[in-house]
Amino acid sequence: MENKNLKFEIKNRIAYLKLSSPPKNEMSNLFFSELSDIVENKLKDNKEISALIILSEGRHFSSGANIDELLSYFHGLKGEIPPSVLQNCRSFYEISQMPYPVVACVRGVCFGAAFELALFAHYRISTQGALFALPESSFDLLPGLGGIQNMYICSGKAKTIEYCLTGKNISANEAKEVGLIDMIVPKNEIVSTAVELIESLPVKHLKELKKVYLKEFLN
């Protein structure tokens, strides 16, 4: 059965995972179910794949999780983490652990869970007009899919606390300045830049050498 929220294909050994329910590309329960299936059955242990690009249809990357569904996870719970949240977090983490480079291509809005997904990619490329935010505090929640741990690594403790508690919009320029994205490119060049970056990387890609790879690519 064809997915409604995600499209998956492989071209020249590069896998493309496309958020495909514009205009918002909202992350509903069905989205996360499709993501879990793709991660487990198409991405993991797939010898045909040498890299993964995460991208989107339409103007925006994603508005994030469906708020009504998200809040319903916590009804009747007393401090426990909902099993669905744990599974969604696991899917994001599995993406970060793929043995090949993962590149997120962000344009337009990238909020909440979508921002966390991008933070699990090894590299992040955005367009000039992209906007990032973690608006969960507006609903008396904190980001819960593990992305803020990667934000802490990229931008430090103070910025992570600020972005989580205020839910403020973060421009592409600010995101690059604080280390949340790696480069800003024109809209029509974002995917081709991701492919060029991937082709510049060594076959044995080591995540800990990311800064070295980026410096060589950008120079």
C-alpha positions in Angstrom: 0.0 0.0 0.0 1.3 3.4 -1.0 2.3 5.8 1.8 0.3 9.0 2.3 2.8 11.1 4.2 6.2 9.9 3.0 7.7 8.9 -0.3 10.8 6.7 -0.6 13.1 6.0 -3.5 16.7 5.1 -4.3 18.6 6.8 -7.1 22.3 6.1 -7.8 22.6 4.5 -4.3 21.2 7.6 -2.6 18.0 7.1 -0.7 15.4 10.0 -0.8 12.9 10.2 2.1 10.4 12.9 1.1 7.8 14.4 3.4 4.9 14.4 1.0 1.7 15.8 2.5 1.9 19.5 1.7 1.3 22.3 2.4 2.2 21.6 6.1 3.7 18.1 5.8 2.3 17.6 9.3 3.7 14.7 11.3 0.5 12.8 12.3 0.3 9.3 13.9 0.1 7.9 10.4 3.3 9.8 9.4 5.2 8.3 12.3 3.9 4.8 11.5 5.1 5.1 7.9 8.4 6.5 9.1 8.9 3.5 11.5 8.2 1.1 8.7 10.6 2.8 6.2 13.4 2.9 8.8 13.0 -0.7 9.8 12.3 -2.3 6.4 14.0 0.0 3.8 16.8 1.9 5.5 18.4 -0.4 8.0 20.8 -3.0 6.7 20.2 -2.0 3.1 23.4 -2.6 1.2 22.0 -0.7 -1.8 22.2 2.6 0.0 25.3 4.8 0.4 23.5 8.0 1.7 20.2 9.4 2.7 18.6 12.7 1.9 15.6 13.9 3.8 13.5 16.5 2.0 10.0 17.7 1.4 7.3 18.6 -1.1 5.8 22.0 -1.3 7.0 25.3 0.3 7.7 23.9 3.8 9.7 21.1 5.4 7.1 20.5 8.1 4.9 22.3 10.7 5.7 19.4 13.1 3.5 17.0 15.0 -0.3 17.2 15.0 -0.9 19.0 18.2 -4.3 17.3 19.1 -2.7 13.9 18.6 0.4 14.9 20.5 -1.6 16.1 23.5 -3.8 13.0 23.5 -0.7 10.8 24.1 -0.5 12.2 27.6 -4.2 11.8 28.7 -4.5 9.7 31.8 -0.7 9.3 32.3 1.0 10.3 35.5 4.6 11.2 34.5 5.1 8.2 32.2 6.4 8.6 28.7 3.8 7.4 26.2 4.9 4.3 24.2 4.2 6.1 20.9 6.6 8.9 21.9 9.3 6.3 22.7 8.7 4.6 19.3 8.9 8.0 17.4 12.1 8.8 19.3 13.5 5.4 18.4 12.9 6.0 14.7 14.7 9.4 14.8 17.6 7.8 16.6 17.9 4.9 14.2 18.2 7.4 11.3 21.1 9.1 13.1 22.8 5.7 13.5 22.7 4.7 9.8 26.2 3.8 8.6 26.1 6.3 5.8 25.7 10.1 5.7 22.3 11.5 6.3 21.5 15.0 5.0 18.4 17.1 5.8 17.3 19.7 3.2 15.2 22.3 4.9 13.1 25.0 3.3 10.2 27.0 4.7 8.9 26.1 8.1 10.7 23.5 10.2 9.0 23.3 13.6 8.8 21.0 16.6 9.2 17.3 15.8 10.3 18.3 12.2 13.2 20.4 13.7 14.1 17.4 15.9 14.2 15.1 12.9 16.5 17.5 11.1 18.7 17.6 14.2 19.2 13.9 13.9 20.6 14.2 10.4 24.4 14.3 10.2 24.3 17.4 7.9 21.7 20.2 7.6 21.3 22.4 4.5 18.7 25.1 4.4 17.4 27.9 2.2 17.6 31.6 3.2 14.0 31.8 4.1 13.8 28.8 6.3 12.4 29.2 9.8 13.2 26.8 12.7 11.4 26.6 16.1 10.6 24.4 19.1 7.1 25.7 20.0 6.2 22.9 22.4 6.4 25.3 25.4 3.3 27.0 24.1 1.4 23.7 25.0 3.2 23.2 28.3 5.4 20.6 26.8 9.1 20.2 26.1 10.5 18.7 22.9 10.5 14.9 23.5 12.0 13.1 20.6 15.7 13.5 21.5 16.6 16.3 19.2 17.5 18.8 21.9 20.4 16.5 22.9 21.8 17.1 19.4 21.0 20.8 19.7 23.0 21.0 22.9 26.0 19.4 21.1 25.7 21.9 18.2 24.8 25.2 19.9 25.5 24.7 23.6 23.4 24.7 26.8 22.4 28.4 26.9 20.9 28.4 23.4 19.2 25.1 23.8 17.5 26.3 27.0 16.5 29.6 25.3 15.0 27.9 22.2 13.1 25.3 24.3 11.6 27.7 26.8 10.8 30.6 24.5 9.7 28.7 21.4 11.1 31.6 19.3 11.5 31.5 15.6 15.1 31.0 14.5 16.1 32.4 11.1 18.4 30.5 8.8 21.2 33.0 9.4 20.9 32.6 13.2 20.7 28.8 12.9 23.9 28.8 10.9 25.6 31.2 13.3 24.9 29.0 16.3 25.8 25.8 14.5 22.3 24.3 14.0 22.7 24.1 10.2 25.8 23.7 8.1 25.1 25.9 5.0 22.5 28.1 3.4 22.0 27.7 -0.4 19.5 29.0 -3.0 16.2 27.1 -3.1 16.7 25.5 -6.5 20.2 24.2 -5.5 19.4 22.6 -2.1 19.1 19.0 -3.3 22.0 19.2 -5.8 24.2 20.7 -3.1 23.2 17.7 -0.8 24.2 15.3 -3.6 27.5 17.2 -4.2 28.3 17.0 -0.5 27.6 13.3 -0.4 29.8 12.7 -3.4 32.6 14.6 -1.7 32.6 12.4 1.4 34.8 9.3 1.8 33.3 5.9 1.3 34.0 5.2 5.0 32.1 8.1 6.4 32.9 9.0 10.1 30.5 11.2 11.8 33.2 12.5 14.2 35.1 14.0 11.2 32.1 16.1 10.0 33.9 19.4 10.5 36.9 18.2 8.5 34.6 17.0 5.6 32.6 20.3 5.6 35.8 22.4 5.6 37.1 20.5 2.6 33.7 20.7 0.8 33.2 24.4 1.4 36.7 25.3 0.3 
